[in-house]
Amino acid sequence: MSLDAQFAQAQLDSKNLPERPDNMTLLKIYALFKQASSGDASGDRPGFTDMVGRAKFDAWAALTGTSQDEAKQQYIDLIEDLK
């Protein structure tokens, strides 16, 4: 199965996890997904009043320089660990 097919399957699997991951894990899932699908963080960092948006952006920005394929593999591995 190709990396893209595994990534697509992991996205489906992420919606059917046995329990909801904690917030830090959810941030990591979000950041890896964004890095895998969009590459390095872009756009403006959300303002101070948008705490959730800011945390999500910062988690994504922390992955700058990670290749999209590497981010896909890390995302797949993380979802597999949570199943």
mmCIF file of the N, C-alpha and C atoms, coordinates in Angstrom:
data_MODEL
# 
_entry.id   MODEL 
# 
loop_
_atom_site.group_PDB 
_atom_site.id 
_atom_site.type_symbol 
_atom_site.label_atom_id 
_atom_site.label_alt_id 
_atom_site.label_comp_id 
_atom_site.label_asym_id 
_atom_site.label_entity_id 
_atom_site.label_seq_id 
_atom_site.pdbx_PDB_ins_code 
_atom_site.Cartn_x 
_atom_site.Cartn_y 
_atom_site.Cartn_z 
_atom_site.occupancy 
_atom_site.B_iso_or_equiv 
_atom_site.pdbx_formal_charge 
_atom_site.auth_seq_id 
_atom_site.auth_comp_id 
_atom_site.auth_asym_id 
_atom_site.auth_atom_id 
_atom_site.pdbx_PDB_model_num 
ATOM 1   N N  . MET A 1 1  ? 0.853   -1.181 0.000  1.00 0.00 ? 1  MET A N  1 
ATOM 2   C CA . MET A 1 1  ? 0.000   0.000  0.000  1.00 0.00 ? 1  MET A CA 1 
ATOM 3   C C  . MET A 1 1  ? 0.899   1.244  0.000  1.00 0.00 ? 1  MET A C  1 
ATOM 4   N N  . SER A 1 2  ? 0.569   2.204  -0.838 1.00 0.00 ? 2  SER A N  1 
ATOM 5   C CA . SER A 1 2  ? 1.391   3.414  -0.937 1.00 0.00 ? 2  SER A CA 1 
ATOM 6   C C  . SER A 1 2  ? 1.258   4.271  0.319  1.00 0.00 ? 2  SER A C  1 
ATOM 7   N N  . LEU A 1 3  ? 2.227   5.158  0.494  1.00 0.00 ? 3  LEU A N  1 
ATOM 8   C CA . LEU A 1 3  ? 2.213   6.062  1.645  1.00 0.00 ? 3  LEU A CA 1 
ATOM 9   C C  . LEU A 1 3  ? 0.934   6.911  1.637  1.00 0.00 ? 3  LEU A C  1 
ATOM 10  N N  . ASP A 1 4  ? 0.538   7.399  0.458  1.00 0.00 ? 4  ASP A N  1 
ATOM 11  C CA . ASP A 1 4  ? -0.675  8.219  0.370  1.00 0.00 ? 4  ASP A CA 1 
ATOM 12  C C  . ASP A 1 4  ? -1.917  7.415  0.752  1.00 0.00 ? 4  ASP A C  1 
ATOM 13  N N  . ALA A 1 5  ? -1.968  6.153  0.346  1.00 0.00 ? 5  ALA A N  1 
ATOM 14  C CA . ALA A 1 5  ? -3.108  5.297  0.694  1.00 0.00 ? 5  ALA A CA 1 
ATOM 15  C C  . ALA A 1 5  ? -3.127  5.027  2.200  1.00 0.00 ? 5  ALA A C  1 
ATOM 16  N N  . GLN A 1 6  ? -1.946  4.780  2.780  1.00 0.00 ? 6  GLN A N  1 
ATOM 17  C CA . GLN A 1 6  ? -1.867  4.570  4.227  1.00 0.00 ? 6  GLN A CA 1 
ATOM 18  C C  . GLN A 1 6  ? -2.288  5.833  4.982  1.00 0.00 ? 6  GLN A C  1 
ATOM 19  N N  . PHE A 1 7  ? -1.881  6.988  4.458  1.00 0.00 ? 7  PHE A N  1 
ATOM 20  C CA . PHE A 1 7  ? -2.228  8.272  5.075  1.00 0.00 ? 7  PHE A CA 1 
ATOM 21  C C  . PHE A 1 7  ? -3.746  8.476  5.036  1.00 0.00 ? 7  PHE A C  1 
ATOM 22  N N  . ALA A 1 8  ? -4.358  8.179  3.897  1.00 0.00 ? 8  ALA A N  1 
ATOM 23  C CA . ALA A 1 8  ? -5.812  8.301  3.761  1.00 0.00 ? 8  ALA A CA 1 
ATOM 24  C C  . ALA A 1 8  ? -6.523  7.352  4.727  1.00 0.00 ? 8  ALA A C  1 
ATOM 25  N N  . GLN A 1 9  ? -6.017  6.140  4.864  1.00 0.00 ? 9  GLN A N  1 
ATOM 26  C CA . GLN A 1 9  ? -6.612  5.178  5.790  1.00 0.00 ? 9  GLN A CA 1 
ATOM 27  C C  . GLN A 1 9  ? -6.468  5.655  7.238  1.00 0.00 ? 9  GLN A C  1 
ATOM 28  N N  . ALA A 1 10 ? -5.314  6.206  7.564  1.00 0.00 ? 10 ALA A N  1 
ATOM 29  C CA . ALA A 1 10 ? -5.091  6.710  8.923  1.00 0.00 ? 10 ALA A CA 1 
ATOM 30  C C  . ALA A 1 10 ? -6.057  7.857  9.239  1.00 0.00 ? 10 ALA A C  1 
ATOM 31  N N  . GLN A 1 11 ? -6.366  8.695  8.230  1.00 0.00 ? 11 GLN A N  1 
ATOM 32  C CA . GLN A 1 11 ? -7.336  9.774  8.444  1.00 0.00 ? 11 GLN A CA 1 
ATOM 33  C C  . GLN A 1 11 ? -8.700  9.192  8.793  1.00 0.00 ? 11 GLN A C  1 
ATOM 34  N N  . LEU A 1 12 ? -9.109  8.146  8.094  1.00 0.00 ? 12 LEU A N  1 
ATOM 35  C CA . LEU A 1 12 ? -10.379 7.481  8.402  1.00 0.00 ? 12 LEU A CA 1 
ATOM 36  C C  . LEU A 1 12 ? -10.330 6.851  9.793  1.00 0.00 ? 12 LEU A C  1 
ATOM 37  N N  . ASP A 1 13 ? -9.228  6.177  10.085 1.00 0.00 ? 13 ASP A N  1 
ATOM 38  C CA . ASP A 1 13 ? -9.071  5.521  11.383 1.00 0.00 ? 13 ASP A CA 1 
ATOM 39  C C  . ASP A 1 13 ? -9.110  6.530  12.536 1.00 0.00 ? 13 ASP A C  1 
ATOM 40  N N  . SER A 1 14 ? -8.593  7.741  12.291 1.00 0.00 ? 14 SER A N  1 
ATOM 41  C CA . SER A 1 14 ? -8.531  8.752  13.350 1.00 0.00 ? 14 SER A CA 1 
ATOM 42  C C  . SER A 1 14 ? -9.920  9.150  13.830 1.00 0.00 ? 14 SER A C  1 
ATOM 43  N N  . LYS A 1 15 ? -10.933 8.959  12.985 1.00 0.00 ? 15 LYS A N  1 
ATOM 44  C CA . LYS A 1 15 ? -12.307 9.310  13.347 1.00 0.00 ? 15 LYS A CA 1 
ATOM 45  C C  . LYS A 1 15 ? -12.989 8.203  14.157 1.00 0.00 ? 15 LYS A C  1 
ATOM 46  N N  . ASN A 1 16 ? -12.341 7.038  14.246 1.00 0.00 ? 16 ASN A N  1 
ATOM 47  C CA . ASN A 1 16 ? -12.946 5.895  14.930 1.00 0.00 ? 16 ASN A CA 1 
ATOM 48  C C  . ASN A 1 16 ? -12.042 5.322  16.020 1.00 0.00 ? 16 ASN A C  1 
ATOM 49  N N  . LEU A 1 17 ? -11.294 6.179  16.681 1.00 0.00 ? 17 LEU A N  1 
ATOM 50  C CA . LEU A 1 17 ? -10.416 5.706  17.753 1.00 0.00 ? 17 LEU A CA 1 
ATOM 51  C C  . LEU A 1 17 ? -11.260 5.242  18.936 1.00 0.00 ? 17 LEU A C  1 
ATOM 52  N N  . PRO A 1 18 ? -10.767 4.257  19.691 1.00 0.00 ? 18 PRO A N  1 
ATOM 53  C CA . PRO A 1 18 ? -11.540 3.741  20.817 1.00 0.00 ? 18 PRO A CA 1 
ATOM 54  C C  . PRO A 1 18 ? -11.821 4.795  21.891 1.00 0.00 ? 18 PRO A C  1 
ATOM 55  N N  . GLU A 1 19 ? -10.923 5.745  22.075 1.00 0.00 ? 19 GLU A N  1 
ATOM 56  C CA . GLU A 1 19 ? -11.178 6.841  23.013 1.00 0.00 ? 19 GLU A CA 1 
ATOM 57  C C  . GLU A 1 19 ? -10.570 8.121  22.475 1.00 0.00 ? 19 GLU A C  1 
ATOM 58  N N  . ARG A 1 20 ? -11.111 9.254  22.930 1.00 0.00 ? 20 ARG A N  1 
ATOM 59  C CA . ARG A 1 20 ? -10.629 10.556 22.466 1.00 0.00 ? 20 ARG A CA 1 
ATOM 60  C C  . ARG A 1 20 ? -9.241  10.808 23.051 1.00 0.00 ? 20 ARG A C  1 
ATOM 61  N N  . PRO A 1 21 ? -8.265  11.136 22.187 1.00 0.00 ? 21 PRO A N  1 
ATOM 62  C CA . PRO A 1 21 ? -6.914  11.434 22.702 1.00 0.00 ? 21 PRO A CA 1 
ATOM 63  C C  . PRO A 1 21 ? -6.919  12.708 23.551 1.00 0.00 ? 21 PRO A C  1 
ATOM 64  N N  . ASP A 1 22 ? -5.887  12.847 24.402 1.00 0.00 ? 22 ASP A N  1 
ATOM 65  C CA . ASP A 1 22 ? -5.771  14.074 25.197 1.00 0.00 ? 22 ASP A CA 1 
ATOM 66  C C  . ASP A 1 22 ? -5.414  15.250 24.278 1.00 0.00 ? 22 ASP A C  1 
ATOM 67  N N  . ASN A 1 23 ? -5.513  16.450 24.807 1.00 0.00 ? 23 ASN A N  1 
ATOM 68  C CA . ASN A 1 23 ? -5.336  17.651 23.989 1.00 0.00 ? 23 ASN A CA 1 
ATOM 69  C C  . ASN A 1 23 ? -3.960  17.744 23.342 1.00 0.00 ? 23 ASN A C  1 
ATOM 70  N N  . MET A 1 24 ? -2.905  17.338 24.049 1.00 0.00 ? 24 MET A N  1 
ATOM 71  C CA . MET A 1 24 ? -1.563  17.398 23.469 1.00 0.00 ? 24 MET A CA 1 
ATOM 72  C C  . MET A 1 24 ? -1.454  16.444 22.277 1.00 0.00 ? 24 MET A C  1 
ATOM 73  N N  . THR A 1 25 ? -2.056  15.267 22.401 1.00 0.00 ? 25 THR A N  1 
ATOM 74  C CA . THR A 1 25 ? -2.033  14.307 21.299 1.00 0.00 ? 25 THR A CA 1 
ATOM 75  C C  . THR A 1 25 ? -2.867  14.821 20.129 1.00 0.00 ? 25 THR A C  1 
ATOM 76  N N  . LEU A 1 26 ? -4.000  15.426 20.427 1.00 0.00 ? 26 LEU A N  1 
ATOM 77  C CA . LEU A 1 26 ? -4.827  16.009 19.363 1.00 0.00 ? 26 LEU A CA 1 
ATOM 78  C C  . LEU A 1 26 ? -4.062  17.101 18.612 1.00 0.00 ? 26 LEU A C  1 
ATOM 79  N N  . LEU A 1 27 ? -3.297  17.916 19.341 1.00 0.00 ? 27 LEU A N  1 
ATOM 80  C CA . LEU A 1 27 ? -2.483  18.954 18.699 1.00 0.00 ? 27 LEU A CA 1 
ATOM 81  C C  . LEU A 1 27 ? -1.445  18.321 17.780 1.00 0.00 ? 27 LEU A C  1 
ATOM 82  N N  . LYS A 1 28 ? -0.834  17.238 18.240 1.00 0.00 ? 28 LYS A N  1 
ATOM 83  C CA . LYS A 1 28 ? 0.181   16.559 17.428 1.00 0.00 ? 28 LYS A CA 1 
ATOM 84  C C  . LYS A 1 28 ? -0.452  15.969 16.163 1.00 0.00 ? 28 LYS A C  1 
ATOM 85  N N  . ILE A 1 29 ? -1.621  15.358 16.309 1.00 0.00 ? 29 ILE A N  1 
ATOM 86  C CA . ILE A 1 29 ? -2.336  14.806 15.155 1.00 0.00 ? 29 ILE A CA 1 
ATOM 87  C C  . ILE A 1 29 ? -2.624  15.932 14.154 1.00 0.00 ? 29 ILE A C  1 
ATOM 88  N N  . TYR A 1 30 ? -3.149  17.058 14.657 1.00 0.00 ? 30 TYR A N  1 
ATOM 89  C CA . TYR A 1 30 ? -3.461  18.199 13.803 1.00 0.00 ? 30 TYR A CA 1 
ATOM 90  C C  . TYR A 1 30 ? -2.213  18.701 13.074 1.00 0.00 ? 30 TYR A C  1 
ATOM 91  N N  . ALA A 1 31 ? -1.137  18.901 13.843 1.00 0.00 ? 31 ALA A N  1 
ATOM 92  C CA . ALA A 1 31 ? 0.093   19.460 13.274 1.00 0.00 ? 31 ALA A CA 1 
ATOM 93  C C  . ALA A 1 31 ? 0.681   18.531 12.209 1.00 0.00 ? 31 ALA A C  1 
ATOM 94  N N  . LEU A 1 32 ? 0.708   17.232 12.492 1.00 0.00 ? 32 LEU A N  1 
ATOM 95  C CA . LEU A 1 32 ? 1.245   16.285 11.504 1.00 0.00 ? 32 LEU A CA 1 
ATOM 96  C C  . LEU A 1 32 ? 0.374   16.263 10.255 1.00 0.00 ? 32 LEU A C  1 
ATOM 97  N N  . PHE A 1 33 ? -0.945  16.331 10.428 1.00 0.00 ? 33 PHE A N  1 
ATOM 98  C CA . PHE A 1 33 ? -1.842  16.358 9.274  1.00 0.00 ? 33 PHE A CA 1 
ATOM 99  C C  . PHE A 1 33 ? -1.590  17.600 8.418  1.00 0.00 ? 33 PHE A C  1 
ATOM 100 N N  . LYS A 1 34 ? -1.493  18.758 9.069  1.00 0.00 ? 34 LYS A N  1 
ATOM 101 C CA . LYS A 1 34 ? -1.265  20.008 8.327  1.00 0.00 ? 34 LYS A CA 1 
ATOM 102 C C  . LYS A 1 34 ? 0.082   19.980 7.605  1.00 0.00 ? 34 LYS A C  1 
ATOM 103 N N  . GLN A 1 35 ? 1.123   19.486 8.273  1.00 0.00 ? 35 GLN A N  1 
ATOM 104 C CA . GLN A 1 35 ? 2.451   19.422 7.667  1.00 0.00 ? 35 GLN A CA 1 
ATOM 105 C C  . GLN A 1 35 ? 2.424   18.456 6.482  1.00 0.00 ? 35 GLN A C  1 
ATOM 106 N N  . ALA A 1 36 ? 1.750   17.330 6.657  1.00 0.00 ? 36 ALA A N  1 
ATOM 107 C CA . ALA A 1 36 ? 1.687   16.315 5.604  1.00 0.00 ? 36 ALA A CA 1 
ATOM 108 C C  . ALA A 1 36 ? 0.895   16.800 4.398  1.00 0.00 ? 36 ALA A C  1 
ATOM 109 N N  . SER A 1 37 ? -0.171  17.542 4.636  1.00 0.00 ? 37 SER A N  1 
ATOM 110 C CA . SER A 1 37 ? -1.032  17.953 3.536  1.00 0.00 ? 37 SER A CA 1 
ATOM 111 C C  . SER A 1 37 ? -0.683  19.315 2.947  1.00 0.00 ? 37 SER A C  1 
ATOM 112 N N  . SER A 1 38 ? -0.089  20.203 3.749  1.00 0.00 ? 38 SER A N  1 
ATOM 113 C CA . SER A 1 38 ? 0.168   21.575 3.285  1.00 0.00 ? 38 SER A CA 1 
ATOM 114 C C  . SER A 1 38 ? 1.627   21.994 3.319  1.00 0.00 ? 38 SER A C  1 
ATOM 115 N N  . GLY A 1 39 ? 2.498   21.202 3.934  1.00 0.00 ? 39 GLY A N  1 
ATOM 116 C CA . GLY A 1 39 ? 3.899   21.601 4.061  1.00 0.00 ? 39 GLY A CA 1 
ATOM 117 C C  . GLY A 1 39 ? 4.086   22.538 5.242  1.00 0.00 ? 39 GLY A C  1 
ATOM 118 N N  . ASP A 1 40 ? 5.166   23.302 5.216  1.00 0.00 ? 40 ASP A N  1 
ATOM 119 C CA . ASP A 1 40 ? 5.508   24.188 6.330  1.00 0.00 ? 40 ASP A CA 1 
ATOM 120 C C  . ASP A 1 40 ? 4.395   25.192 6.627  1.00 0.00 ? 40 ASP A C  1 
ATOM 121 N N  . ALA A 1 41 ? 4.289   25.569 7.899  1.00 0.00 ? 41 ALA A N  1 
ATOM 122 C CA . ALA A 1 41 ? 3.265   26.518 8.348  1.00 0.00 ? 41 ALA A CA 1 
ATOM 123 C C  . ALA A 1 41 ? 3.337   27.808 7.534  1.00 0.00 ? 41 ALA A C  1 
ATOM 124 N N  . SER A 1 42 ? 2.171   28.316 7.210  1.00 0.00 ? 42 SER A N  1 
ATOM 125 C CA . SER A 1 42 ? 2.096   29.561 6.454  1.00 0.00 ? 42 SER A CA 1 
ATOM 126 C C  . SER A 1 42 ? 0.936   30.387 6.988  1.00 0.00 ? 42 SER A C  1 
ATOM 127 N N  . GLY A 1 43 ? 0.891   31.633 6.602  1.00 0.00 ? 43 GLY A N  1 
ATOM 128 C CA . GLY A 1 43 ? -0.156  32.520 7.079  1.00 0.00 ? 43 GLY A CA 1 
ATOM 129 C C  . GLY A 1 43 ? 0.252   33.178 8.378  1.00 0.00 ? 43 GLY A C  1 
ATOM 130 N N  . ASP A 1 44 ? -0.638  33.986 8.893  1.00 0.00 ? 44 ASP A N  1 
ATOM 131 C CA . ASP A 1 44 ? -0.353  34.726 10.110 1.00 0.00 ? 44 ASP A CA 1 
ATOM 132 C C  . ASP A 1 44 ? -0.699  33.889 11.343 1.00 0.00 ? 44 ASP A C  1 
ATOM 133 N N  . ARG A 1 45 ? 0.098   34.047 12.379 1.00 0.00 ? 45 ARG A N  1 
ATOM 134 C CA . ARG A 1 45 ? -0.177  33.382 13.656 1.00 0.00 ? 45 ARG A CA 1 
ATOM 135 C C  . ARG A 1 45 ? -1.417  34.038 14.256 1.00 0.00 ? 45 ARG A C  1 
ATOM 136 N N  . PRO A 1 46 ? -2.402  33.220 14.681 1.00 0.00 ? 46 PRO A N  1 
ATOM 137 C CA . PRO A 1 46 ? -3.614  33.810 15.268 1.00 0.00 ? 46 PRO A CA 1 
ATOM 138 C C  . PRO A 1 46 ? -3.291  34.697 16.469 1.00 0.00 ? 46 PRO A C  1 
ATOM 139 N N  . GLY A 1 47 ? -4.164  35.659 16.712 1.00 0.00 ? 47 GLY A N  1 
ATOM 140 C CA . GLY A 1 47 ? -3.959  36.607 17.803 1.00 0.00 ? 47 GLY A CA 1 
ATOM 141 C C  . GLY A 1 47 ? -4.117  35.985 19.179 1.00 0.00 ? 47 GLY A C  1 
ATOM 142 N N  . PHE A 1 48 ? -3.771  36.749 20.186 1.00 0.00 ? 48 PHE A N  1 
ATOM 143 C CA . PHE A 1 48 ? -3.773  36.299 21.575 1.00 0.00 ? 48 PHE A CA 1 
ATOM 144 C C  . PHE A 1 48 ? -5.151  35.809 22.028 1.00 0.00 ? 48 PHE A C  1 
ATOM 145 N N  . THR A 1 49 ? -6.218  36.379 21.480 1.00 0.00 ? 49 THR A N  1 
ATOM 146 C CA . THR A 1 49 ? -7.564  35.998 21.906 1.00 0.00 ? 49 THR A CA 1 
ATOM 147 C C  . THR A 1 49 ? -7.994  34.641 21.359 1.00 0.00 ? 49 THR A C  1 
ATOM 148 N N  . ASP A 1 50 ? -7.311  34.150 20.342 1.00 0.00 ? 50 ASP A N  1 
ATOM 149 C CA . ASP A 1 50 ? -7.641  32.843 19.756 1.00 0.00 ? 50 ASP A CA 1 
ATOM 150 C C  . ASP A 1 50 ? -6.643  31.808 20.275 1.00 0.00 ? 50 ASP A C  1 
ATOM 151 N N  . MET A 1 51 ? -6.849  31.380 21.524 1.00 0.00 ? 51 MET A N  1 
ATOM 152 C CA . MET A 1 51 ? -5.900  30.473 22.175 1.00 0.00 ? 51 MET A CA 1 
ATOM 153 C C  . MET A 1 51 ? -5.781  29.134 21.451 1.00 0.00 ? 51 MET A C  1 
ATOM 154 N N  . VAL A 1 52 ? -6.909  28.571 21.031 1.00 0.00 ? 52 VAL A N  1 
ATOM 155 C CA . VAL A 1 52 ? -6.895  27.271 20.356 1.00 0.00 ? 52 VAL A CA 1 
ATOM 156 C C  . VAL A 1 52 ? -6.194  27.389 19.005 1.00 0.00 ? 52 VAL A C  1 
ATOM 157 N N  . GLY A 1 53 ? -6.563  28.394 18.228 1.00 0.00 ? 53 GLY A N  1 
ATOM 158 C CA . GLY A 1 53 ? -5.938  28.604 16.923 1.00 0.00 ? 53 GLY A CA 1 
ATOM 159 C C  . GLY A 1 53 ? -4.448  28.841 17.047 1.00 0.00 ? 53 GLY A C  1 
ATOM 160 N N  . ARG A 1 54 ? -4.074  29.575 18.065 1.00 0.00 ? 54 ARG A N  1 
ATOM 161 C CA . ARG A 1 54 ? -2.657  29.879 18.302 1.00 0.00 ? 54 ARG A CA 1 
ATOM 162 C C  . ARG A 1 54 ? -1.878  28.610 18.654 1.00 0.00 ? 54 ARG A C  1 
ATOM 163 N N  . ALA A 1 55 ? -2.442  27.766 19.519 1.00 0.00 ? 55 ALA A N  1 
ATOM 164 C CA . ALA A 1 55 ? -1.790  26.511 19.896 1.00 0.00 ? 55 ALA A CA 1 
ATOM 165 C C  . ALA A 1 55 ? -1.657  25.593 18.692 1.00 0.00 ? 55 ALA A C  1 
ATOM 166 N N  . LYS A 1 56 ? -2.694  25.539 17.858 1.00 0.00 ? 56 LYS A N  1 
ATOM 167 C CA . LYS A 1 56 ? -2.647  24.696 16.666 1.00 0.00 ? 56 LYS A CA 1 
ATOM 168 C C  . LYS A 1 56 ? -1.570  25.197 15.691 1.00 0.00 ? 56 LYS A C  1 
ATOM 169 N N  . PHE A 1 57 ? -1.531  26.517 15.490 1.00 0.00 ? 57 PHE A N  1 
ATOM 170 C CA . PHE A 1 57 ? -0.532  27.088 14.595 1.00 0.00 ? 57 PHE A CA 1 
ATOM 171 C C  . PHE A 1 57 ? 0.881   26.821 15.104 1.00 0.00 ? 57 PHE A C  1 
ATOM 172 N N  . ASP A 1 58 ? 1.090   27.004 16.412 1.00 0.00 ? 58 ASP A N  1 
ATOM 173 C CA . ASP A 1 58 ? 2.420   26.791 16.999 1.00 0.00 ? 58 ASP A CA 1 
ATOM 174 C C  . ASP A 1 58 ? 2.854   25.328 16.875 1.00 0.00 ? 58 ASP A C  1 
ATOM 175 N N  . ALA A 1 59 ? 1.926   24.402 17.066 1.00 0.00 ? 59 ALA A N  1 
ATOM 176 C CA . ALA A 1 59 ? 2.250   22.976 16.936 1.00 0.00 ? 59 ALA A CA 1 
ATOM 177 C C  . ALA A 1 59 ? 2.650   22.665 15.495 1.00 0.00 ? 59 ALA A C  1 
ATOM 178 N N  . TRP A 1 60 ? 1.934   23.257 14.535 1.00 0.00 ? 60 TRP A N  1 
ATOM 179 C CA . TRP A 1 60 ? 2.250   23.057 13.121 1.00 0.00 ? 60 TRP A CA 1 
ATOM 180 C C  . TRP A 1 60 ? 3.607   23.693 12.796 1.00 0.00 ? 60 TRP A C  1 
ATOM 181 N N  . ALA A 1 61 ? 3.825   24.924 13.257 1.00 0.00 ? 61 ALA A N  1 
ATOM 182 C CA . ALA A 1 61 ? 5.071   25.644 12.972 1.00 0.00 ? 61 ALA A CA 1 
ATOM 183 C C  . ALA A 1 61 ? 6.288   24.903 13.541 1.00 0.00 ? 61 ALA A C  1 
ATOM 184 N N  . ALA A 1 62 ? 6.091   24.167 14.634 1.00 0.00 ? 62 ALA A N  1 
ATOM 185 C CA . ALA A 1 62 ? 7.197   23.412 15.247 1.00 0.00 ? 62 ALA A CA 1 
ATOM 186 C C  . ALA A 1 62 ? 7.708   22.310 14.323 1.00 0.00 ? 62 ALA A C  1 
ATOM 187 N N  . LEU A 1 63 ? 6.916   21.930 13.324 1.00 0.00 ? 63 LEU A N  1 
ATOM 188 C CA . LEU A 1 63 ? 7.315   20.879 12.384 1.00 0.00 ? 63 LEU A CA 1 
ATOM 189 C C  . LEU A 1 63 ? 7.973   21.428 11.115 1.00 0.00 ? 63 LEU A C  1 
ATOM 190 N N  . THR A 1 64 ? 8.213   22.723 11.068 1.00 0.00 ? 64 THR A N  1 
ATOM 191 C CA . THR A 1 64 ? 8.834   23.334 9.889  1.00 0.00 ? 64 THR A CA 1 
ATOM 192 C C  . THR A 1 64 ? 10.121  22.593 9.534  1.00 0.00 ? 64 THR A C  1 
ATOM 193 N N  . GLY A 1 65 ? 10.252  22.266 8.257  1.00 0.00 ? 65 GLY A N  1 
ATOM 194 C CA . GLY A 1 65 ? 11.431  21.556 7.785  1.00 0.00 ? 65 GLY A CA 1 
ATOM 195 C C  . GLY A 1 65 ? 11.212  20.057 7.675  1.00 0.00 ? 65 GLY A C  1 
ATOM 196 N N  . THR A 1 66 ? 10.130  19.543 8.274  1.00 0.00 ? 66 THR A N  1 
ATOM 197 C CA . THR A 1 66 ? 9.808   18.123 8.158  1.00 0.00 ? 66 THR A CA 1 
ATOM 198 C C  . THR A 1 66 ? 9.187   17.899 6.784  1.00 0.00 ? 66 THR A C  1 
ATOM 199 N N  . SER A 1 67 ? 9.673   16.904 6.047  1.00 0.00 ? 67 SER A N  1 
ATOM 200 C CA . SER A 1 67 ? 9.111   16.659 4.719  1.00 0.00 ? 67 SER A CA 1 
ATOM 201 C C  . SER A 1 67 ? 7.670   16.185 4.847  1.00 0.00 ? 67 SER A C  1 
ATOM 202 N N  . GLN A 1 68 ? 6.890   16.383 3.782  1.00 0.00 ? 68 GLN A N  1 
ATOM 203 C CA . GLN A 1 68 ? 5.498   15.959 3.808  1.00 0.00 ? 68 GLN A CA 1 
ATOM 204 C C  . GLN A 1 68 ? 5.403   14.439 3.945  1.00 0.00 ? 68 GLN A C  1 
ATOM 205 N N  . ASP A 1 69 ? 6.289   13.711 3.289  1.00 0.00 ? 69 ASP A N  1 
ATOM 206 C CA . ASP A 1 69 ? 6.266   12.250 3.404  1.00 0.00 ? 69 ASP A CA 1 
ATOM 207 C C  . ASP A 1 69 ? 6.602   11.801 4.820  1.00 0.00 ? 69 ASP A C  1 
ATOM 208 N N  . GLU A 1 70 ? 7.577   12.453 5.447  1.00 0.00 ? 70 GLU A N  1 
ATOM 209 C CA . GLU A 1 70 ? 7.937   12.114 6.829  1.00 0.00 ? 70 GLU A CA 1 
ATOM 210 C C  . GLU A 1 70 ? 6.769   12.414 7.774  1.00 0.00 ? 70 GLU A C  1 
ATOM 211 N N  . ALA A 1 71 ? 6.097   13.551 7.565  1.00 0.00 ? 71 ALA A N  1 
ATOM 212 C CA . ALA A 1 71 ? 4.945   13.909 8.388  1.00 0.00 ? 71 ALA A CA 1 
ATOM 213 C C  . ALA A 1 71 ? 3.819   12.887 8.199  1.00 0.00 ? 71 ALA A C  1 
ATOM 214 N N  . LYS A 1 72 ? 3.618   12.434 6.970  1.00 0.00 ? 72 LYS A N  1 
ATOM 215 C CA . LYS A 1 72 ? 2.598   11.404 6.711  1.00 0.00 ? 72 LYS A CA 1 
ATOM 216 C C  . LYS A 1 72 ? 2.923   10.134 7.481  1.00 0.00 ? 72 LYS A C  1 
ATOM 217 N N  . GLN A 1 73 ? 4.192   9.718  7.458  1.00 0.00 ? 73 GLN A N  1 
ATOM 218 C CA . GLN A 1 73 ? 4.586   8.494  8.151  1.00 0.00 ? 73 GLN A CA 1 
ATOM 219 C C  . GLN A 1 73 ? 4.405   8.639  9.660  1.00 0.00 ? 73 GLN A C  1 
ATOM 220 N N  . GLN A 1 74 ? 4.774   9.788  10.208 1.00 0.00 ? 74 GLN A N  1 
ATOM 221 C CA . GLN A 1 74 ? 4.603   10.021 11.646 1.00 0.00 ? 74 GLN A CA 1 
ATOM 222 C C  . GLN A 1 74 ? 3.121   10.026 12.024 1.00 0.00 ? 74 GLN A C  1 
ATOM 223 N N  . TYR A 1 75 ? 2.292   10.613 11.154 1.00 0.00 ? 75 TYR A N  1 
ATOM 224 C CA . TYR A 1 75 ? 0.841   10.638 11.381 1.00 0.00 ? 75 TYR A CA 1 
ATOM 225 C C  . TYR A 1 75 ? 0.288   9.216  11.392 1.00 0.00 ? 75 TYR A C  1 
ATOM 226 N N  . ILE A 1 76 ? 0.675   8.419  10.401 1.00 0.00 ? 76 ILE A N  1 
ATOM 227 C CA . ILE A 1 76 ? 0.236   7.020  10.300 1.00 0.00 ? 76 ILE A CA 1 
ATOM 228 C C  . ILE A 1 76 ? 0.641   6.261  11.563 1.00 0.00 ? 76 ILE A C  1 
ATOM 229 N N  . ASP A 1 77 ? 1.907   6.398  11.971 1.00 0.00 ? 77 ASP A N  1 
ATOM 230 C CA . ASP A 1 77 ? 2.413   5.705  13.144 1.00 0.00 ? 77 ASP A CA 1 
ATOM 231 C C  . ASP A 1 77 ? 1.654   6.122  14.407 1.00 0.00 ? 77 ASP A C  1 
ATOM 232 N N  . LEU A 1 78 ? 1.375   7.412  14.556 1.00 0.00 ? 78 LEU A N  1 
ATOM 233 C CA . LEU A 1 78 ? 0.671   7.896  15.735 1.00 0.00 ? 78 LEU A CA 1 
ATOM 234 C C  . LEU A 1 78 ? -0.757  7.339  15.793 1.00 0.00 ? 78 LEU A C  1 
ATOM 235 N N  . ILE A 1 79 ? -1.456  7.363  14.682 1.00 0.00 ? 79 ILE A N  1 
ATOM 236 C CA . ILE A 1 79 ? -2.827  6.844  14.657 1.00 0.00 ? 79 ILE A CA 1 
ATOM 237 C C  . ILE A 1 79 ? -2.817  5.341  14.952 1.00 0.00 ? 79 ILE A C  1 
ATOM 238 N N  . GLU A 1 80 ? -1.843  4.622  14.398 1.00 0.00 ? 80 GLU A N  1 
ATOM 239 C CA . GLU A 1 80 ? -1.737  3.187  14.677 1.00 0.00 ? 80 GLU A CA 1 
ATOM 240 C C  . GLU A 1 80 ? -1.546  2.922  16.167 1.00 0.00 ? 80 GLU A C  1 
ATOM 241 N N  . ASP A 1 81 ? -0.715  3.757  16.810 1.00 0.00 ? 81 ASP A N  1 
ATOM 242 C CA . ASP A 1 81 ? -0.470  3.612  18.254 1.00 0.00 ? 81 ASP A CA 1 
ATOM 243 C C  . ASP A 1 81 ? -1.732  3.862  19.078 1.00 0.00 ? 81 ASP A C  1 
ATOM 244 N N  . LEU A 1 82 ? -2.626  4.713  18.570 1.00 0.00 ? 82 LEU A N  1 
ATOM 245 C CA . LEU A 1 82 ? -3.828  5.070  19.314 1.00 0.00 ? 82 LEU A CA 1 
ATOM 246 C C  . LEU A 1 82 ? -4.983  4.093  19.116 1.00 0.00 ? 82 LEU A C  1 
ATOM 247 N N  . LYS A 1 83 ? -4.865  3.236  18.101 1.00 0.00 ? 83 LYS A N  1 
ATOM 248 C CA . LYS A 1 83 ? -5.959  2.308  17.805 1.00 0.00 ? 83 LYS A CA 1 
ATOM 249 C C  . LYS A 1 83 ? -6.052  1.183  18.823 1.00 0.00 ? 83 LYS A C  1 
# 
